[in-house]
């Protein structure tokens, strides 16, 4: 019997489970180390997973390596489903009213972040050309991958691979994604921690502003005794996740010039987020309670983030050493940092958004799942998830389109 492209053995399953728990144990210990008030938090798990991938992955036997590669994708996807669905449920009760009041701000900020990232990517293509790169097709494939990795967008990564003409160019897209993804994760995590400290933001004051903003969104509802499907709310969570996965499987053809043969989808991430937002907004179906308990959502959110970082980290670490090139890494850093800086300035001085809503929107605009988890810990309020959820969809669509345009233009 085979599974995931490799033999399903007790050894393979045991190795995978051991790896997950060992990485999480060491990663959380690393994440607790605080230097001048800044820590990696759950992103410490990602660092350890990267190192683990660099040191051990290539030493696995061929059969175990084949099994592990595909099993890690499943670990990553399960983590995404748990995390994003939890975020949707948490944000749902306030999301639609918040979106209604601030729709233009969220859309504009999301577009600004992704467009600045896209302009950085195009500039890097021209810089590469000036530095002696002669094959523009290969260079654009690499930069498109870097762009997708810098904004940690798996859908953009997939779309870019689908837009190139040869397996060799697909590999270059993958190389670029792997190189930029590492700083794409860590950079945003550090940004949401460092910026408030650099600006000496009073977090208690900003938290109160966010509470005051949301107080107007609360409506009185008649108390009705609801029927729980189970004590923890796992059943409604599972229903929302299944619906979200199905939504994410819907593919919309992009048939305009340059996009023939490619499709767009919300993917599992977008589908689960949308489904959970709707469940969280309504909260019930008749007398049936659709809301998981707060404890369940917090546990699933953290567990999901941990699994996602382990799955992505080991795979990224396995490719990192062989594919690393300083100039490409610098390109990726630019594509990560500059959009956040411009986005923050735009939100503060043009849109007049408060700091916590701005940072929540930036994590959504950068499509950064780990950074949202960090921001919730820093802000000490889950209300920032609403801004993430509102900005994420426009960023998701925009980054997919721009990743493909980079290849088409050059």
Residue, then its C-alpha position, 0 to 999 in steps of 0.5 A: x500500500x502506498x500513500x502520498x507518493x511513498x510507502x505508508x510505514x510505521x517508520x514513516x508515520x513515526x518519523x513524521x510525528x516525532x519531527x513535528x513534536x520535536x520541532x514544536x518543542x524547540x521552536x516554542x522555547x526559542x520563540x520565548x526568548x525576548x530581546x528588548x521586548x521583541x520575540x519570535x513567538x510562534x515564528x520560532x517554530x518556523x526557524x527551527x523547522x528551516x534548520x531541521x530541513x537544512x540539516x536532515x532532509x537531504x539525509x533521508x532515504x529516497x523512500x522516506x524522503x518521498x513520503x515526507x515531502x508529500x506528508x509535509x504538504x498535508x501537515x501544512x494544509x491541515x494547519x492552514x485550515x485550522x488557523x484560517x477557519x479559527x480566524x474567520x470564526x473569531x472575526x465573523x461577529x464584527x467583520x461585516x459591519x467593520x467591512x461596511x464602514x471601512x470597505x474603501x480603506x481596506x481595499x485601497x490599503x490592500x491594493x497599495x501594498x500589493x502594487x508596491x510589491x509588484x513595482x519592486x519586483x518589476x524594478x528588480x527585473x530591470x536591476x538584474x538586467x543591468x547587472x548582466x542577466x541576459x535571459x529575461x524569461x528566466x529572470x522574470x520567472x525567478x522574480x515572479x517566484x520571489x514576489x510570491x514568496x515575499x508576500x507568502x502567497x501560495x496561490x500566487x506561487x501556483x499561478x506563476x508556475x502555471x503561467x510559464x512555458x517549460x519545466x525549467x522555468x517552473x523550477x526557477x519560480x519554485x527557487x525564487x519562492x523558496x528564497x524569498x519565503x523565509x524572510x517573507x514570514x520572519x520580516x512581517x512577524x518582526x515588523x508588527x512587533x518592532x514598529x509599535x516600539x519604534x513609534x512608541x505606540x501606547x498599546x493600551x490606548x490603541x486597544x481602547x480605540x479599537x474597542x471603541x470603534x467596534x462598540x458601534x458595531x454591536x447590536x442587541x439580540x434577543x437571548x435564545x437558548x441554543x442547541x450545541x452539536x457538541x460541548x466544544x463546537x468542533x462539529x460546526x467548525x468541521x462543517x465550516x471547514x468542509x464547506x470552505x474546502x469545497x469553495x476553495x476547489x472552485x476554479x474560475x477560468x481566466x480567458x483574457x489575453x495572456x491568461x489562457x489555460x490558467x484559472x483562479x480560485x480562492x484556494x483552501x485558505x480563502x475558501x475556509x476564511x470565507x466560510x468561517x466568516x459567514x458562520x461566525x457572523x450568523x452564529x446560529x442556524x435556527x436554534x442550532x449553535x454554529x459557534x465553537x467555544x472560545x477555548x476551541x478557537x484559540x487552541x485550533x488557531x495556535x495548533x494550526x499556525x504551528x503545523x503550518x509553519x512546520x510544514x512550510x519550514x521543513x520544505x523551505x529549509x530543504x531547498x534553501x541551501x542549494x538555491x540561495x543567492x545573495x542578490x535574490x535574497x536582497x530582492x525578496x527583502x525589498x519586496x517584503x519591507x517596502x510595501x509594509x512601510x509604504x502601506x503603513x504611511x498611506x494608512x496613517x496619513x491618507x486613510x487616517x486608520x488607527x495603528x492596530x487596524x493598520x497593522x491588522x490590514x498590513x498582515x492581510x495585505x501581505x497575506x501573512x498568516x504567521x504575522x497575524x498570530x504574532x499581532x494578536x499576541x502583541x495587541x492582546x486583542x483578537x479584534x485585529x483579525x477583522x482587519x486582516x480578514x477584510x484586507x486579505x481577499x483583495x490582496x489574494x486576488x491582486x497578488x495572483x494577477x501581478x505574479x502572472x503579469x510579471x511573467x507576461x510583461x517580460 
